[in-house]
Amino acid sequence: MPLHSKILLGLALGAVVGVAANLGLGPEHWLVAGLDRYLAGPLGQVFLRMLSMVVMPLVFASIALGVAGVGDVRRLGRMGARTLAFFLATTALATGLGLVLVQLVQPGTHISPAVREQLLADYATGAAAKIDAAATAQFGIETLVGIVTRNPIKSAVDGDMLGIIFFGLVFGAALTMIRDDRRKAMTTWLEALGDIVTTIIDFAMRIAPYGVAGLIFGVTSRFGFALLAPLGVYVGLVLGALLLHAALTMSVLIRVLVGLPPLLFFRRIRAALVTAFSTSSSSATLPTNLQVGEQNLGLPASVCGFVYPLGATMCMNGTALFEGITVIFLCQVFGVTLDGGQMAVVMGMAVLTSIGAAAVPGGSIPLMVGMLTMFGVPPEGIAVILGVDRILDMARTAVNVLGDHTAAAYVARAEGLWQPHMLPAEPTSDAPT
C-alpha cells in the first residue's frame, strides 16, 4: 500500500476510534485515557520529535545550498536576478493571498471557548505564559536587529529560526566567494547533510501512519466532533486559496509575462502537475519538469537546467501559502492574537521557511513546528492539522511546480531565448516523450 494511503487510513482509523471513544465511553474513562497515555500519545510524540529534531539542519542546509546554487553573487547575471525575483515575488503574492483569506474566514474562531481552553490545558505546559508573551510582543527595530544572530549554535538550540535563516543566507553567499576547490568540498558536505536530513524525514514518514493515528486519536477522543467542523473549514480554505492562486494570480502572470493562454499552458505541463500531485515531492517531479519544459514547452536546455533545479528548492508558492494560513489558523485555535507587525513576520517567515522546506512529502511539517513555537502555540498543536496534511501536501506541491514552469517560461522569454510562437506541436499523450 502506498505511504499516502497508509497515512489516510491511519487518519481515518484514529478519527473514527477517537470519536467513538469520546461518544461511547468519554475522554475520562480509564480505557480511553490509558490508550491515549500509553499507546497513541507516545506513538504521536515519537513521530513529532523525529520531525522536530531536523528543523534547524534542514533550514540551514537548504537555504545555504539554494543561495550557493545561484553562482557567484558578485557576478550574478540577469537570468539569476530574474529567476530569484520571480520566485520571491510569486511566493510573497501567494502568502499574502492566504493571509488575507484566513483573516476574512477566521476558521479557527469557530472553536468554542471551552474547547480552546481544554486544548491549551492538554497540549501545552506553561502555554499561557507563551501566549501572553506573543500577544504583548511588538515588532520593531529590535526584531530586525535580532535577525542577525550572535551565535548560530545558540540560535539552533533556542529554536531561533530567523537567526538560522540569516546565517544560512550569509553562509551560502560567502560560499560562492571562496576558492573553487573549497567551495566544491563544502557544497558536497552541505548536499550530504541535506540528504541525511531528508532520509531522517523519510524515516519519520514511515511511522507517520501510526503517529498520525495516535495524534488524531488523542484529539478526537478528547473533543469528538467539536474540532471536525473548524478543521473542515480550514481544509476548504487552504484548497480554495491554492486554486485561486493558480487560477487567478498565476494565470494572469502566464498571460502577461509568458504570453500564452493559461489553459494551453496548463495543458502542456499537465504531466508535471499530475506527477507533483501524486508524489507530493518537488524533487521527485524534477526529472519530469525538465522533460516537460524542453519537450512540451520548447524551452532551451540552458534555462531548464538552471531554473528547474533552483525552483525545486526556492519556488514554493503553495507551501508558503499553506504555512501562512496554518500558522494563523492554529493561532486562532489557541487564542493567540497577532498584531500587524506580527502578521508581517508570519508572511516573511512563510516565504523564507518555504525555501527551507525539503522537497519531499511532508517536508514543510518540521518547519511548521518551529514557526508555531515563535508565536506561543504549543508545537503539539500541529496534531490538529497533521491528519489532513496529505491532501493539502499534494495540492500545494502541484502549485509549487506550476510556479517552476511559469518561472522557466518567463525567464526564457525575458532573456530572448524563447517566444510563445516557438511552442512545439501538441504532444499526443500526457507523458513527456
C-alpha positions in Angstrom: 0.0 0.0 0.0 1.4 3.5 -0.9 2.5 5.6 2.0 -0.1 8.3 1.4 -2.8 5.6 1.5 -1.5 4.4 4.8 -1.4 7.9 6.3 -5.0 8.5 5.2 -6.0 5.1 6.6 -4.3 6.0 9.9 -6.1 9.3 9.9 -9.5 7.6 9.3 -8.9 4.9 11.9 -7.6 7.3 14.5 -10.5 9.7 14.0 -13.2 7.0 13.9 -11.9 5.2 17.0 -11.3 8.5 18.8 -14.8 9.9 18.1 -16.4 6.6 19.1 -14.4 6.5 22.3 -15.5 10.1 23.1 -19.2 9.4 22.4 -19.3 5.9 23.9 -17.0 6.0 26.9 -16.0 9.6 27.4 -12.5 11.0 27.5 -12.1 10.3 31.2 -12.8 6.6 31.0 -9.8 4.5 32.2 -9.6 2.6 28.9 -9.6 5.7 26.7 -7.2 7.6 28.9 -4.9 4.6 29.2 -4.9 4.0 25.4 -4.0 7.7 24.8 -1.3 7.8 27.5 0.5 4.6 26.9 0.0 3.9 23.2 -1.5 6.6 21.0 0.2 9.5 22.7 3.7 8.0 22.7 3.4 7.0 19.0 2.4 10.5 18.1 5.2 12.1 20.2 7.9 9.9 18.6 6.7 10.9 15.2 6.6 14.6 16.2 10.0 14.5 17.8 11.6 12.9 14.8 10.3 15.8 12.7 11.3 18.4 15.2 14.9 17.3 15.6 15.8 18.0 11.9 14.3 21.5 11.7 17.5 23.6 12.1 19.9 21.5 10.0 17.2 21.3 7.3 16.7 25.1 7.2 20.4 25.8 7.2 21.4 23.2 4.5 18.5 24.0 2.2 18.9 27.8 2.3 22.7 27.8 2.1 22.6 25.4 -0.9 19.9 27.4 -2.6 21.9 30.6 -2.4 25.1 28.9 -3.4 23.4 27.3 -6.4 22.8 30.7 -7.9 26.5 31.1 -8.5 29.0 33.9 -7.8 26.9 36.6 -6.1 29.5 39.2 -7.3 28.7 38.4 -10.9 25.1 37.4 -10.7 23.6 37.7 -14.2 20.3 38.8 -15.4 19.0 35.3 -15.5 19.7 34.7 -11.9 18.3 38.0 -10.8 15.1 37.5 -12.8 14.7 33.9 -11.5 15.1 34.9 -7.9 12.9 37.9 -8.2 10.1 35.9 -9.8 10.4 33.2 -7.1 10.2 35.6 -4.2 7.5 37.8 -5.8 5.1 35.0 -6.6 5.8 33.3 -3.2 5.0 36.6 -1.5 1.8 37.1 -3.5 0.7 33.6 -2.6 1.4 34.1 1.1 -0.4 37.5 1.1 -3.4 36.0 -0.6 -3.5 33.2 2.1 -3.2 35.6 5.0 -6.0 37.8 3.6 -8.3 34.9 3.2 -7.6 33.3 6.6 -8.3 36.7 8.2 -11.5 37.0 6.4 -12.8 33.5 7.0 -11.3 33.1 10.5 -11.6 29.3 10.6 -10.0 28.9 14.0 -12.5 31.1 15.7 -15.3 28.6 15.2 -13.9 26.5 18.1 -15.8 27.2 21.3 -14.0 28.8 24.2 -14.4 25.6 26.3 -12.7 23.5 23.6 -9.9 26.1 23.2 -9.3 26.1 27.0 -9.1 22.3 27.0 -6.7 22.4 24.1 -4.4 24.7 26.0 -4.6 22.6 29.1 -3.9 19.3 27.2 -1.3 20.5 24.7 0.9 23.0 26.5 2.8 23.1 29.7 3.0 26.8 30.5 1.3 27.7 27.2 -0.5 30.6 28.9 2.8 32.4 29.5 3.9 31.9 25.9 0.7 33.2 24.6 0.8 36.3 26.8 4.4 36.9 25.6 3.4 36.6 22.0 0.4 38.8 22.4 2.4 41.6 24.1 5.5 41.3 21.8 5.9 44.3 19.4 7.5 44.2 16.0 10.1 46.9 15.8 13.8 47.7 15.0 14.9 45.3 17.8 13.2 42.5 15.8 15.1 43.4 12.7 18.4 43.7 14.5 17.8 40.4 16.3 17.6 38.6 13.0 21.4 38.9 12.8 22.3 36.1 15.2 25.3 36.4 17.5 25.7 32.7 17.8 24.1 30.3 15.2 24.6 27.3 17.5 22.7 29.0 20.3 20.0 30.0 17.8 19.7 26.4 16.8 19.4 25.3 20.4 16.9 28.1 21.2 14.8 27.4 18.2 15.6 30.9 16.7 14.7 30.2 13.1 15.1 33.7 11.9 18.7 33.6 13.1 19.4 30.3 11.4 17.8 31.6 8.2 20.0 34.7 8.2 23.1 32.6 8.9 22.2 30.2 6.1 21.8 33.1 3.7 25.1 34.7 4.6 26.8 31.3 4.6 25.6 30.5 1.1 26.6 33.9 -0.2 30.1 33.6 1.3 30.4 30.1 -0.1 30.2 31.5 -3.7 33.2 33.7 -3.0 35.8 31.2 -1.7 38.3 29.1 -3.7 36.7 26.6 -6.1 38.1 23.5 -4.5 37.0 24.5 -1.0 33.6 25.7 -2.3 33.0 22.3 -4.0 34.1 20.5 -0.9 31.7 22.5 1.3 28.9 22.2 -1.2 29.3 18.4 -1.2 29.2 18.4 2.6 26.0 20.5 2.6 24.4 18.3 0.0 25.3 15.3 2.1 23.8 17.0 5.2 20.6 17.7 3.2 20.4 14.1 2.0 20.9 12.8 5.6 18.1 15.1 6.9 15.8 14.1 4.0 16.5 10.5 4.9 15.6 11.1 8.5 12.4 12.7 7.4 11.8 9.6 5.3 12.2 7.5 8.4 9.7 9.7 10.2 7.2 9.5 7.4 7.4 5.7 7.5 5.9 5.8 11.0 3.6 8.6 10.0 0.5 6.4 9.6 0.9 5.2 13.2 1.9 8.7 14.5 -1.0 10.4 12.8 -3.4 7.8 14.1 -2.1 8.3 17.6 -2.2 12.1 17.4 -5.6 12.2 15.9 -7.0 9.7 18.4 -5.8 11.9 21.2 -7.5 14.9 19.7 -10.8 13.3 18.7 -11.1 11.2 21.9 -11.0 14.4 23.9 -13.1 16.7 21.7 -15.2 14.4 19.5 -16.9 16.4 16.7 -16.0 19.8 18.3 -12.8 20.1 16.2 -14.0 18.5 12.9 -16.2 21.4 11.7 -13.5 24.0 12.0 -10.9 21.6 10.6 -13.2 21.1 7.5 -13.4 24.9 7.1 -9.6 25.1 7.3 -9.1 22.3 4.7 -11.6 24.0 2.3 -9.9 27.4 2.8 -6.4 26.0 2.0 -7.6 24.2 -1.1 -9.7 27.2 -2.2 -6.7 29.6 -1.7 -4.4 27.3 -3.7 -7.0 27.0 -6.5 -7.5 30.8 -6.5 -3.7 31.4 -6.7 -3.3 29.0 -9.6 -6.5 30.2 -11.5 -6.1 33.9 -10.8 -2.6 35.1 -9.8 -0.6 32.6 -11.8 -2.9 32.7 -14.8 -2.5 36.5 -15.1 1.3 36.1 -14.9 1.2 33.4 -17.6 -0.9 35.6 -19.9 1.2 38.8 -19.3 4.7 37.5 -18.7 4.8 34.3 -20.7 2.4 35.3 -23.4 0.3 32.1 -23.6 -3.3 31.3 -22.8 -3.4 29.9 -19.3 -5.4 26.8 -20.3 -3.0 26.0 -23.0 -0.1 26.4 -20.6 -1.7 24.1 -18.0 -2.5 21.5 -20.7 1.2 21.5 -21.8 2.5 20.9 -18.3 -0.2 18.6 -17.0 2.2 15.6 -16.8 4.4 17.5 -14.4 1.3 18.7 -12.4 0.0 15.1 -12.1 3.4 13.8 -11.0 3.7 16.6 -8.4 0.2 15.9 -7.1 0.7 12.1 -6.9 4.2 12.2 -5.3 3.9 15.3 -3.2 7.6 15.9 -3.9 9.2 18.7 -6.0 12.4 16.7 -6.1 10.7 13.6 -7.4 9.0 15.8 -10.1 12.2 17.4 -11.2 13.1 14.9 -14.0 9.5 15.3 -15.3 9.8 19.1 -15.1 12.9 19.1 -17.2 11.4 16.9 -19.9 8.1 18.8 -20.0 9.9 22.2 -20.1 12.2 21.2 -23.0 9.8 19.0 -25.0 6.3 20.2 -24.3 7.1 23.9 -23.9 10.2 24.1 -26.1 12.3 25.9 -23.6 16.1 26.0 -24.0 18.0 23.3 -22.1 20.2 26.0 -20.5 17.2 27.7 -19.0 15.6 24.5 -17.8 18.8 23.3 -16.3 19.1 26.5 -14.3 15.6 27.3 -13.3 14.0 24.0 -12.5 16.6 22.7 -10.0 16.6 26.1 -8.3 12.8 26.1 -8.3 12.7 22.7 -6.6 14.2 24.4 -3.5 13.2 28.1 -3.8 9.9 28.3 -5.7 7.4 27.3 -3.1 4.2 29.3 -3.8 1.9 26.6 -2.5 4.0 25.8 0.6 4.3 29.4 1.7 0.5 29.9 1.2 -0.2 26.8 3.3 2.2 27.8 6.0 0.8 31.3 6.4 -2.8 30.0 6.6 -1.9 27.2 9.0 0.1 29.4 11.4 -2.8 31.9 11.6 -5.4 29.1 11.9 -3.6 27.5 14.8 -3.0 30.9 16.5 -6.8 31.4 16.2 -7.4 27.9 17.6 -5.2 28.6 20.6 -6.4 32.1 21.2 -3.2 33.9 20.1 -3.9 37.4 18.7 -1.3 38.8 16.3 -0.9 42.5 15.5 0.1 44.0 12.1 3.8 43.7 12.8 3.5 40.1 13.8 1.4 39.3 10.7 4.3 40.8 8.7 6.6 38.4 10.5 4.3 35.5 9.6 4.4 36.5 6.0 8.1 36.9 5.9 8.7 33.6 7.8 6.3 31.7 5.5 8.3 33.0 2.4 11.7 32.2 3.9 10.9 28.9 5.5 9.2 27.7 2.4 12.6 27.9 0.8 14.0 25.7 3.6 11.2 23.1 3.2 12.5 19.7 2.0 11.2 18.9 -1.4 9.7 15.6 -0.2 6.3 14.6 1.1 5.7 16.3 4.5 8.8 18.4 4.1 7.2 21.6 5.4 5.9 20.0 8.6 9.1 20.3 10.6 9.4 23.9 9.7 5.8 24.5 10.8 6.6 23.1 14.2 9.4 25.7 14.5 7.2 28.6 13.4 4.4 27.7 15.8 6.7 28.0 18.8 7.7 31.5 17.8 4.1 32.7 18.3 3.3 30.9 21.5 1.4 28.0 20.0 2.4 24.6 21.6 4.2 22.5 19.0 1.9 19.6 19.8 -0.9 21.7 18.3 0.4 20.6 14.9 -1.6 17.4 15.6 -4.8 19.3 14.8 -3.8 19.5 11.1 -1.4 16.6 10.6 -4.1 14.1 9.7 -5.4 16.2 6.7 -1.9 17.3 5.6 -1.5 14.7 2.9 -4.2 16.0 0.6 -3.0 19.6 1.3 0.6 18.5 0.5 -0.5 17.0 -2.8 -2.3 20.2 -3.8 0.4 22.6 -2.7 3.2 20.7 -4.4 1.3 20.9 -7.7 1.1 24.7 -7.2 4.8 24.8 -6.4 5.5 23.0 -9.7 3.2 25.4 -11.6 5.4 28.2 -10.3 8.6 26.4 -11.6 7.2 26.1 -15.1 5.9 29.7 -15.2 9.3 31.0 -14.0 11.2 29.0 -16.6 9.0 30.2 -19.4 9.2 33.8 -18.2 13.0 33.8 -17.8 13.5 32.2 -21.3 11.2 34.8 -22.9 12.8 37.7 -21.0 16.3 36.6 -22.0 15.2 36.4 -25.7 15.8 32.7 -25.9 12.2 31.6 -26.4 8.9 33.1 -27.7 5.3 31.8 -27.5 5.3 31.1 -31.2 8.2 28.6 -30.6 5.8 26.3 -28.7 6.2 22.7 -30.1 3.3 20.7 -31.6 0.7 19.4 -29.1 2.0 16.2 -27.5 -0.1 13.1 -28.2 -0.2 12.0 -24.5 0.1 13.4 -21.0 3.5 11.9 -20.5 6.6 13.6 -22.0 8.4 11.7 -24.7 
